[in-house]
């Protein structure tokens, strides 16, 4: 267990919001947790891979253009010196539709303790059903548009 690393990730997750109507992600606080060359796979398997801090920033802004009321509730967290894993119940409102969903996320940390890789494992078929969209559109408008696969 690596408590410092866990607190680092929990703080980043808290920066996404508290689920209230007026709460918005603190993008700068979130971005401060990423290495310059960080990668974020939006969902596993098959989701877009966003590469680099600038692209991650664009992706978060893209998501915030249609998602509100963000909240990440951590159920379990496990860690080592360079990896933190969370089991979470996330919540958001997507174009007016509540989107509760469960996931597991894996965060790899570099030598400086910054996130260099982030993968989220979730049931995209469940999200597509809640959104009322085909599975291919589960990531919202132009999912992963900032991606540089």
PyMOL commands that set and color helices and strands:
alter all, ss='L'
color gray80, all
select helices_A, chain A and resi 3-14+27-31+53-64+124-131+135-137
alter helices_A, ss='H'
color red, helices_A
select strands_A, chain A and resi 34-44+49-51+67-79+83-94+97-98+101-109+115-122
alter strands_A, ss='S'
color yellow, strands_A
deselect
rebuild
show_as cartoon
